Amino acid sequence: MLNRLKRYRVLETACALIFGVLGFVVFAQVSKSWSFYLEFPQIVGYAVASTLLLLALSGANYYFVGLQATITSLLSFGKIIIDTIEDHLSGVKPQLSMNVLNGILAITLCAIPFLILVLNRVLFTFKFMNTSNKKQDFALVFKIQSVIILAAYLGYFIINFITGRKLSGEIRFNIIPFETIKEYYLWFKYNERIEPVVLFVGNILVLAPLGFYLSVLFPRLKRRYIILFPIILSGAIEISQLIFKNGHCDIDDFILNCTGFYIGVWFKLICDFVRRKLTKGEEESIFTYTKTSI
């Protein structure tokens, strides 16, 4: 019986690897066009359709669906990191807007499948979807995904926003709150360009995954550390851009970065709260599995 279960797990993993690579191929093809208006709907449509289809065909197999989404996301982030390093080593001027756009696509490709899985676990209380094995599988794959994608995302973050930038030789900064956000709005309103939307959304999303995954991996982390972490991290990034003259030190970037981090934290807390209410306290969190949550 044990050997049969092991063989079944190997088969699940192999199938997840195949579908994960296929998902990456879709990402690689879509991200070539440099047309965000076309790329984003395509990525969203693919992520939603493939996740729902695989979830239905596999009988809500959280391990299989979650692992294939993790593999796709890992390969997608890896491609962006390699492209950025190649541009940097070859002396090509870093295309920050393209890298940010592809980063948003990779985050979307990562977030949507797991958002669907999370909502599925949070909202549905059907017995066949909440057996002890399925709860354990979900907690296991989410732990794997948290570690792998967090590492890949940090790699993308470091390469793209630090080593991927070149020194401008100019000191650029803004200390007036909401001044740059206002400029984004006016820029988009009167020029109808995608760049201000990319910069606005990108500055929010840049730390949102970090807030969420740190909350999942370290659920007992003290509140004061959670509050201080994005303040210190984002503050250090903005100050480094001022010191090394490799970016724009902006108080609005700091505000948007911290907001995104706290959104990630709050999403995890809201999921736990809703699940506790729906299960009448039987499950404290969907992201951890213990014998008491059976």
C-alpha positions as CSV (number, residue, x, y, z in Angstrom):
1,M,0.0,0.0,0.0
2,L,2.8,2.4,0.9
3,N,4.7,1.6,-2.3
4,R,1.6,2.2,-4.3
5,L,1.2,5.6,-2.7
6,K,4.8,6.4,-3.4
7,R,4.4,5.5,-7.1
8,Y,1.3,7.6,-7.3
9,R,3.1,10.6,-5.8
10,V,5.9,10.1,-8.4
11,L,3.4,10.0,-11.2
12,E,1.7,13.2,-9.8
13,T,5.1,14.9,-9.7
14,A,6.0,13.9,-13.2
15,C,2.7,15.1,-14.6
16,A,3.1,18.4,-12.7
17,L,6.5,18.8,-14.2
18,I,5.2,18.3,-17.8
19,F,2.3,20.7,-17.4
20,G,4.5,23.2,-15.6
21,V,6.9,23.2,-18.5
22,L,4.0,23.6,-20.9
23,G,2.8,26.6,-18.9
24,F,6.3,28.2,-19.1
25,V,6.3,27.7,-22.9
26,V,3.0,29.7,-23.0
27,F,4.6,32.4,-20.9
28,A,7.7,32.6,-23.1
29,Q,5.7,32.9,-26.3
30,V,3.3,35.5,-24.9
31,S,6.0,37.7,-23.3
32,K,7.8,38.2,-26.6
33,S,5.3,40.6,-28.1
34,W,5.9,43.7,-25.9
35,S,2.2,44.6,-25.9
36,F,1.0,44.6,-22.4
37,Y,-2.6,45.1,-23.4
38,L,-2.5,41.8,-25.3
39,E,-0.1,39.9,-23.0
40,F,-1.9,40.5,-19.7
41,P,-5.4,39.2,-20.8
42,Q,-3.8,36.2,-22.4
43,I,-1.8,35.3,-19.3
44,V,-4.9,35.8,-17.1
45,G,-7.1,33.7,-19.4
46,Y,-4.5,30.9,-19.6
47,A,-3.9,30.8,-15.9
48,V,-7.6,30.8,-15.0
49,A,-8.6,28.3,-17.6
50,S,-5.7,25.9,-17.1
51,T,-6.1,25.9,-13.3
52,L,-9.8,25.3,-13.3
53,L,-9.5,22.6,-15.9
54,L,-6.7,20.8,-14.1
55,L,-8.5,21.2,-10.8
56,A,-11.7,19.6,-12.2
57,L,-9.9,16.8,-14.1
58,S,-7.7,15.9,-11.2
59,G,-10.6,15.8,-8.7
60,A,-9.3,18.8,-6.7
61,N,-5.7,17.4,-6.5
62,Y,-4.1,20.3,-4.7
63,Y,-0.6,18.8,-4.9
64,F,-0.6,18.3,-8.7
65,V,-2.2,21.6,-9.6
66,G,-0.1,23.6,-7.1
67,L,3.2,21.9,-8.1
68,Q,2.6,22.5,-11.8
69,A,1.9,26.2,-11.1
70,T,5.0,26.4,-9.0
71,I,7.2,25.0,-11.8
72,T,5.7,27.3,-14.4
73,S,6.3,30.3,-12.1
74,L,9.8,29.3,-11.2
75,L,10.8,28.9,-14.9
76,S,9.2,32.2,-15.8
77,F,11.1,34.1,-13.1
78,G,14.2,32.3,-14.1
79,K,13.8,33.4,-17.7
80,I,13.4,37.1,-16.6
81,I,16.5,36.9,-14.4
82,I,18.6,35.3,-17.2
83,D,17.4,37.9,-19.7
84,T,18.3,40.7,-17.3
85,I,21.7,39.4,-16.5
86,E,22.5,38.8,-20.2
87,D,21.5,42.4,-21.0
88,H,23.7,43.7,-18.2
89,L,26.7,41.6,-19.2
90,S,26.4,42.5,-22.9
91,G,26.3,46.2,-22.1
92,V,22.7,46.6,-23.4
93,K,20.9,49.4,-21.7
94,P,18.5,47.8,-19.1
95,Q,14.9,47.9,-20.3
96,L,13.3,48.4,-16.9
97,S,9.8,48.9,-18.2
98,M,9.9,45.6,-20.1
99,N,11.4,43.8,-17.1
100,V,8.8,45.2,-14.8
101,L,6.0,44.2,-17.3
102,N,7.4,40.7,-17.6
103,G,7.7,40.6,-13.8
104,I,4.0,41.5,-13.5
105,L,3.1,38.8,-16.0
106,A,5.2,36.2,-14.0
107,I,3.6,37.3,-10.7
108,T,0.2,37.0,-12.3
109,L,1.0,33.6,-13.7
110,C,2.1,32.6,-10.1
111,A,-0.7,34.3,-8.2
112,I,-3.8,33.3,-10.1
113,P,-3.5,29.5,-9.8
114,F,-2.8,29.8,-6.1
115,L,-5.5,32.4,-5.6
116,I,-7.9,29.9,-7.1
117,L,-6.6,27.1,-4.9
118,V,-6.7,29.3,-1.8
119,L,-10.3,30.5,-2.5
120,N,-11.2,26.9,-3.1
121,R,-9.8,25.8,0.3
122,V,-11.2,28.8,2.1
123,L,-14.7,28.9,0.8
124,F,-15.7,25.3,0.1
125,T,-16.5,22.9,2.9
126,F,-17.6,19.8,0.9
127,K,-16.3,16.6,2.5
128,F,-14.7,15.2,-0.6
129,M,-12.6,18.4,-0.9
130,N,-11.6,18.6,2.7
131,T,-10.3,15.1,3.6
132,S,-7.2,14.9,5.7
133,N,-5.1,13.9,2.7
134,K,-6.3,16.9,0.7
135,K,-5.6,19.3,3.6
136,Q,-2.2,17.8,4.0
137,D,-1.5,18.0,0.3
138,F,-2.5,21.6,0.1
139,A,-0.4,22.6,3.1
140,L,2.6,20.7,1.7
141,V,2.5,22.2,-1.8
142,F,1.9,25.6,-0.4
143,K,4.9,25.3,1.8
144,I,7.0,24.2,-1.2
145,Q,5.6,26.9,-3.3
146,S,6.2,29.6,-0.7
147,V,9.9,28.7,-0.3
148,I,10.6,28.2,-4.1
149,I,8.7,31.2,-5.4
150,L,9.9,33.5,-2.6
151,A,13.5,32.6,-3.5
152,A,12.9,33.1,-7.2
153,Y,11.1,36.3,-6.6
154,L,13.9,37.7,-4.4
155,G,16.3,36.7,-7.2
156,Y,14.2,38.6,-9.7
157,F,13.9,41.6,-7.3
158,I,17.6,41.8,-6.6
159,I,18.8,41.4,-10.2
160,N,16.2,43.7,-11.8
161,F,16.2,46.5,-9.3
162,I,19.8,46.6,-8.1
163,T,22.3,45.0,-10.5
164,G,20.1,45.5,-13.5
165,R,20.3,49.3,-13.2
166,K,23.1,51.5,-14.3
167,L,24.4,54.6,-12.6
168,S,22.8,57.7,-13.9
169,G,25.2,60.1,-12.3
170,E,22.2,62.3,-11.2
171,I,20.6,62.7,-7.8
172,R,16.9,62.4,-8.2
173,F,14.5,62.5,-5.3
174,N,11.0,63.5,-4.2
175,I,10.0,64.0,-0.6
176,I,6.5,65.3,-1.2
177,P,3.9,62.6,-0.5
178,F,1.5,61.7,-3.3
179,E,3.2,64.1,-5.7
180,T,4.5,61.3,-8.0
181,I,1.2,59.4,-7.7
182,K,-0.5,62.5,-8.9
183,E,1.9,62.7,-11.8
184,Y,1.2,59.0,-12.7
185,Y,-2.5,59.9,-12.9
186,L,-2.1,63.0,-15.0
187,W,0.4,61.2,-17.3
188,F,-2.0,58.4,-17.9
189,K,-5.1,60.7,-18.2
190,Y,-3.6,63.0,-20.8
191,N,-1.2,60.7,-22.7
192,E,-3.0,57.4,-22.4
193,R,0.3,55.6,-21.9
194,I,0.8,52.3,-20.1
195,E,4.0,53.3,-18.3
196,P,2.4,55.1,-15.4
197,V,0.1,52.2,-14.8
198,V,3.1,49.8,-14.8
199,L,5.0,52.0,-12.4
200,F,2.1,52.4,-10.1
201,V,1.0,48.8,-10.0
202,G,4.6,47.6,-10.0
203,N,5.5,49.6,-6.9
204,I,2.5,48.0,-5.1
205,L,3.1,44.5,-6.3
206,V,6.8,44.5,-5.7
207,L,6.6,43.7,-2.0
208,A,3.1,42.2,-1.9
209,P,4.3,38.6,-2.5
210,L,7.0,39.1,0.2
211,G,4.4,40.1,2.8
212,F,2.1,37.2,1.9
213,Y,4.8,34.5,1.9
214,L,6.6,35.7,5.0
215,S,3.2,35.5,6.8
216,V,2.7,31.9,5.5
217,L,6.2,30.7,6.4
218,F,6.5,32.6,9.7
219,P,2.9,32.7,11.1
220,R,4.1,33.4,14.6
221,L,6.3,36.4,13.7
222,K,5.6,39.3,16.0
223,R,3.4,42.1,14.7
224,R,6.0,44.8,15.3
225,Y,8.5,43.0,13.0
226,I,5.9,42.7,10.3
227,I,5.2,46.4,10.5
228,L,8.9,47.4,10.5
229,F,10.1,45.0,7.8
230,P,8.8,46.8,4.7
231,I,9.6,50.2,6.2
232,I,13.2,49.2,6.7
233,L,13.5,47.3,3.4
234,S,11.8,49.9,1.2
235,G,13.6,52.7,3.0
236,A,16.9,51.1,2.4
237,I,16.2,50.6,-1.3
238,E,15.1,54.2,-1.8
239,I,18.1,55.6,0.2
240,S,20.5,53.3,-1.8
241,Q,19.1,54.8,-5.0
242,L,19.9,58.2,-3.7
243,I,23.4,57.3,-2.6
244,F,24.5,55.3,-5.6
245,K,22.5,57.4,-8.1
246,N,21.0,54.4,-9.8
247,G,17.3,55.3,-9.5
248,H,14.8,57.8,-8.3
249,C,14.5,58.1,-4.5
250,D,10.8,58.8,-4.0
251,I,8.6,58.9,-0.9
252,D,5.6,57.7,-3.0
253,D,7.6,54.5,-4.0
254,F,8.1,53.9,-0.3
255,I,4.4,54.4,0.4
256,L,3.3,52.1,-2.4
257,N,5.9,49.4,-1.5
258,C,4.8,49.3,2.1
259,T,1.1,49.3,1.1
260,G,1.7,46.3,-1.1
261,F,3.5,44.4,1.6
262,Y,0.7,45.0,4.1
263,I,-1.9,43.9,1.5
264,G,0.0,40.6,1.2
265,V,-0.1,40.2,5.0
266,W,-3.7,41.1,5.3
267,F,-4.7,38.7,2.5
268,K,-3.3,35.8,4.5
269,L,-5.0,37.0,7.7
270,I,-8.4,37.4,5.9
271,C,-8.1,33.9,4.5
272,D,-7.5,32.4,8.0
273,F,-10.4,34.5,9.5
274,V,-12.9,33.4,6.8
275,R,-11.9,29.7,7.1
276,R,-12.3,29.7,10.9
277,K,-15.8,31.2,10.6
278,L,-16.9,28.7,7.9
279,T,-15.5,25.7,9.8
280,K,-16.7,27.0,13.2
281,G,-13.1,27.1,14.6
282,E,-12.2,23.5,13.4
283,E,-9.5,24.9,11.1
284,E,-7.3,27.8,12.3
285,S,-5.5,28.2,8.9
286,I,-5.5,26.4,5.5
287,F,-1.8,27.0,5.2
288,T,-0.7,24.7,8.0
289,Y,-1.8,21.1,8.6
290,T,-2.0,19.6,12.1
291,K,-3.9,16.7,13.5
292,T,-6.3,19.1,15.2
293,S,-7.4,20.5,11.9
294,I,-8.7,17.2,10.7
